Every structure is written in C-alpha cells, then in structure tokens.
Amino acid sequence: MAKQRLRMLFCDHLNLARGKYLPAEKMTDASTRLCQGVYAVTYGKDLIPAPGSSLLEGLHDMTLSYQADEMRDGWEPDTQVVIADQFNNDGSPLPMCGRGLLKRTVEQWRAKGLTPKVGIELEAYAFRYNDSGELVPYETPGAFVYSTGPIGDPLGFTDAVWHKASEMGFAIECMTSEFDSPQFEFTLKYDDAVKAVDDIFLFKQMAREVAYQQGVILTFMPKPIPDLGGNGVHINFSLVDGKGNNIILDETGEHGLSEIARNSIAGMMHHHEAMAGIAAPTVNSYERLQPASLSGYWKNWGVDHRGVTVRVANDSVASARIEHRMGDAGANPYTLTAAVLQAALLGVDNNYALQAPESQDCLESQDAETGLAESLSAALDTLESDTAFVNAMGEMLVGNIVGIKRAEIEEVAKLEGSAARDYYIHYI
C-alpha cells in the first residue's frame, strides 16, 4: 500500500526532532522551508538573539532539502520519514546544521584516505505517571544489571521498541538493562558515520514515541534521578583505509596502537575541556559528569578501561575502536560525533603529545590531574577560549550553542526539585 504522507525531520541545536508532515507528492528529491528562528529557542521556549538565530534580522526562512533515496518506512501508519539538511536561502550550508558539519568532517578524513565508521550507545531511564499525576520512575522491582525479559521490563515496552526497530530495518546491536533501574541501554551496529547518526537520531525519536504509546516516558537526559547513575551517549569510532582495513591497532606501535590512533586520542585529550561545552551542553549534564562516575570527567584514556574518558577497545584488529564516553543526549548527535572526529583530526594535524594511559581504577584514585569544569557556564567559557576547536567546529555553530545555553543556565537557576528535572525530561 502506498504511503500517504512524508514526515520530514531535522535535528536542531537542542537535539529536538523538528519537522513537518508533507503530502505524498513530496516523496521525491525536494525541499521545503521553515523559520530559522528555531535556532533562537530554548527548551523553555524563550527567544534568544543567539548568532544564527535570525531573531533580530526578521526571522527569515531556512531551506530544508531531502533526498528520495534516503526515505524509509516510518513508525507511524502510512508514513515515510526522511532527514533533511539545512541551508541558507542562497543555497549555502546553514552553519548550525550538525548533519552538514558531520558530512564536512567525514570528507576531511577521507582526504586523508580514511573513512570513519561509527557506533553509538544510548542510555535512558523510564518513567510513568502515578495515580496522582506525578512523574515517577517505572517500577521494575526485580531488575538487575543486564537483566532481560519481564523482570527488567514488566510492561514489555522494550519489546515494542525492538519490534518496531526491526520493522524499520535498524541494525540492532543490543538492548539491555543497565546498572541502575529502571535504566536501559540501546545500541545500534556500526556504519558509515552519517548513516550511523541518522539511524540513532531516528531510533531515539521512535523509541520515545513507541514507549509513550505504552504509557512510558523514556528520557535520555543525563541525570534524571539524582541518586542513581547517569545517561551517556558513547561515540565509538574506527578508521578504515582504502582497502577496508581498520587501522586502529598496530602491534608494533606504542601501546599497540597505530600512529593515527595515538594522534587521534591525543587530540581528544588536548581539547578535552573544550569538548564538554558541545558534548555535555545542559545544566543537568554536570550532575552526571563527576569524579568516580565512570562517565567522562577525567582527562584520561586507557585500553579496555571504563573509568576513562577515551577507551580503546582492542578485542580484535577488525573490531578495534576508540570510544569517547563524555557526551549525553542533550547534544545534537551529529554535532557530538563531529566534535569527537574534529578533535581527533586536530590531533592528527598538530601531532600533539599523548599522555600515558591511565593506570588507576578511577574510582578511588586516578593518574589524571585534570577534570572537567563543575558547571555548564564554566564549560562554555573553556569552549569559547579554545580557538582551534571553535574554528574546527565553526564559529557560528559554537556561537549559537553558547548563546542559547547561557540563557538556559539562567532559566534553570530559577527552578527547584522536580521542576528542574521536568525542564529537560520531556525533551531529551
């Protein structure tokens, strides 16, 4: 049966899936327009004249272009879905478009003869409304870390997510319960960078909507429950040469790594503090990013070590990868992935010195002496001061994020308790 409508989506600066429904005749290579003023909007719907927002320039339109061969069956009846790229009305790329930035980043790596392959891990907590209308954690009294089946998910909402994901053709790596309950992990298989992020962007939106229809509020916000663990977005990447070989490992190289892998890690270490303003861009992010949190606080790296920010997985030559563990779902996943790959590129281009790998457990002690800023405000200060990283990401994109997030800090400062949580929980 022919699909009756097209759901055109794009990912904005807040990692919201904005878009519109279009009729069936628009299911071709086409474009549409929307107000660029979405880049002036905070989660609280305040309008901020941030760079690129066009708020004080008449709130003009931007162009959203999409390709027919990128359309796929959606999770709603009789609906196809497609992701659009964002452009200025003169046809030039919109600087705030994370997908456009990621495409440019991939081309920079390809110019070096390498193609980034990416896999992304998502973590989320499940909530429900109780009889009093309060949002409370989903009750999973028998759940334990890596539990599966009704014990970990009595309502079976993850079953509904799995079946819908399978129908849509997502390549699922795994779904499972995480350390704290009711926390879940969702991982898709490796793919080319843009395709992998497209999939995780759509998967996250689908999972939230399918869960909602099951009576579950699924949130990927960094720290929705203060006394429990946080939700991260781990960016795993490898680099493949023209012959299809993964070049991360080299048994003759220092630490068993290739020179490019070592330089890439050095880049992420060098720009560690600045990356937080992009990778962890909410006030709530800094409740998750703490010492001994196994998150991405410390400026450190290691081989098969989950206490560090940059972990090298060296299971085999073919599956070896570098995992960046700082990010969360407050970040646009295209921008987050580009930030990781841009920091790695800066390491390759500038040949930064690589510090020794972490030798301590990172729970009771660590070699690393440098951690992250204690707040989003301080992280944004550090981001703005790192000229090389800002230039790599794009001044307008960074300026827009900084402007919006400065306003967000002021909004959240006025909230207390569950109000501060609820500022984010329905959006992230």
Secondary structure, 3 states (H helix, E strand, C coil): CCCCEEEEEEECCCCCEEEEEEEHHHCCCEEEEEEHHHHHECCCCCECCCCCCCHHHCCCEEEEEECHHHCEECCCCCEEEEECEEECCCCCECCCCHHHHHHHHHHHHHCCCCEEEEEEEEEEEEEEECCCCCEEECCCCCCCCCCCCCCCCCCCHHHHHHHHHHHHCCCEEEEEECCCCCEEEEEECCEEHHHHHHHHHHHHHHHHHHHHHCCCEEECCCCCCCCCCCCCEEEEEEEECCCCCECCECCCCHHHECHHHHHHHHHHHHCHHHHHHHHCCCCCHHHHCCCCCCCCCCCCEEECCCCCCEEEECCCCCCCEEEECCCCCCCCHHHHHHHHHHHHHHHHHHCCCCCCCCCCCCCCCCCCCCCCCCCHHHHHHHHHHCHHHHHHHCHHHHHHHHHHHHHHHHHHHCCCCHHHHHHHHCCC
